[in-house]
Amino acid sequence: MTFDAIGIAGTGLTVHRKWLDAISDNLANVNTAVATGDEAFRARYVAVQNSTESPGVYVAGIRLGDPAGRMVHEPDNPLADADGYVRYPDIDFGDQMSQLILAQRGYQASAAVVDRARSAYEAALQIGRS
């Protein structure tokens, strides 16, 4: 039972780490402007599934956001087209910050489960030695 808890929480750690990586990419590129003829940075979204082979979850893949992004009128931007527009990623900063908090808390919870399961396992070993 303890080993299952460590394994399941370990899968959660991996998923939350990948989620944090995707969010950090999104936040790092939220203000990346490109010319209107180019694709905007595509936001990363982690797709997660239950594992059918063992308990836990795994990253099934990464979904990418819309390459069309959003058009912003910035005539002073050196990348602006003749009409004064540039393309930015379609990433909501507030939403990404909320996702960041959720991912951090999930990672912390999974790490706490691993720590508590390890402590329980060590306690069981101590009982066995007595």
C-alpha positions in Angstrom: 0.0 0.0 0.0 2.8 2.4 0.9 4.7 1.7 -2.3 1.4 2.3 -4.3 1.1 5.7 -2.6 4.7 6.6 -3.5 4.2 5.5 -7.1 0.9 7.3 -7.6 2.2 10.5 -6.0 5.3 10.2 -8.2 3.2 10.2 -11.3 1.4 13.3 -9.9 4.8 15.0 -9.4 5.7 14.3 -13.0 2.5 15.6 -14.4 2.6 18.8 -12.2 6.2 19.4 -13.2 5.3 19.2 -16.9 2.3 21.5 -16.2 4.6 24.0 -14.5 7.0 23.8 -17.4 4.2 24.6 -19.9 3.0 27.5 -17.8 6.5 29.0 -17.5 6.8 28.8 -21.3 3.5 30.5 -21.7 4.3 33.3 -19.2 7.8 33.8 -20.7 6.2 34.4 -24.2 3.1 36.3 -23.3 4.6 39.5 -24.7 6.4 38.0 -27.7 5.4 40.0 -30.7 5.8 38.8 -34.3 5.0 40.3 -37.7 1.4 39.7 -38.8 2.6 37.3 -41.5 4.2 35.0 -38.9 2.6 32.6 -36.5 2.3 33.8 -32.9 3.8 31.8 -30.1 1.5 28.9 -29.4 0.5 28.4 -25.8 1.2 25.0 -24.3 -1.5 23.0 -22.5 -0.7 19.7 -20.9 -3.1 16.8 -21.6 -3.3 14.2 -18.8 -4.8 10.7 -18.7 -5.3 8.0 -16.1 -2.8 5.2 -16.6 -4.4 1.8 -17.6 -1.3 -0.2 -16.9 -0.5 1.0 -13.4 -2.1 3.3 -10.8 -1.6 7.0 -11.4 -1.6 9.5 -14.2 0.6 10.4 -17.1 1.1 13.2 -19.6 -0.7 12.1 -22.7 0.6 15.0 -24.8 0.9 18.7 -25.2 -1.8 20.7 -26.9 -0.8 23.9 -28.7 -2.8 27.1 -28.8 -4.0 29.0 -31.8 -1.1 30.2 -34.1 -3.3 33.2 -35.2 -2.9 34.7 -31.7 -4.3 38.2 -31.4 -3.7 41.3 -33.4 -2.6 44.4 -31.6 -2.4 47.9 -33.0 1.2 49.1 -32.3 2.3 51.4 -35.1 5.6 52.2 -33.3 6.6 48.5 -33.1 9.4 47.7 -35.6 7.5 44.5 -36.5 4.3 46.4 -37.3 2.7 45.9 -40.7 1.6 48.7 -43.0 -1.6 49.1 -40.9 0.4 49.2 -37.7 -0.5 45.8 -36.4 1.6 43.1 -34.8 0.7 39.6 -33.7 0.8 38.4 -30.0 0.1 35.0 -28.5 -3.5 34.5 -27.3 -2.4 33.9 -23.7 -4.3 35.4 -20.8 -1.8 36.3 -18.1 -4.3 36.2 -15.3 -5.5 32.7 -16.3 -1.9 31.5 -16.5 -1.1 32.8 -13.0 -4.2 31.0 -11.7 -3.0 27.8 -13.4 0.5 28.4 -11.9 -1.0 28.4 -8.4 -3.0 25.2 -9.0 0.0 23.4 -10.5 2.3 24.5 -7.6 -0.3 23.4 -5.0 -0.7 20.1 -6.8 3.0 19.5 -6.9 3.3 20.4 -3.2 0.5 18.0 -2.3 2.1 15.1 -4.3 5.4 15.8 -2.7 3.8 15.7 0.8 2.2 12.3 0.0 5.6 10.9 -1.1 7.2 12.3 2.1 4.5 10.9 4.4 4.5 7.5 2.7 8.3 7.3 3.0 8.0 8.2 6.7 5.3 5.4 7.1 7.6 2.9 5.3 10.6 3.9 7.6 8.4 3.5 10.7 7.3 0.1 9.5 11.0 -0.9 9.0 11.8 0.3 12.5 8.9 -1.8 13.9 10.2 -4.8 12.0 13.7 -4.4 13.5 12.4 -4.4 17.1 
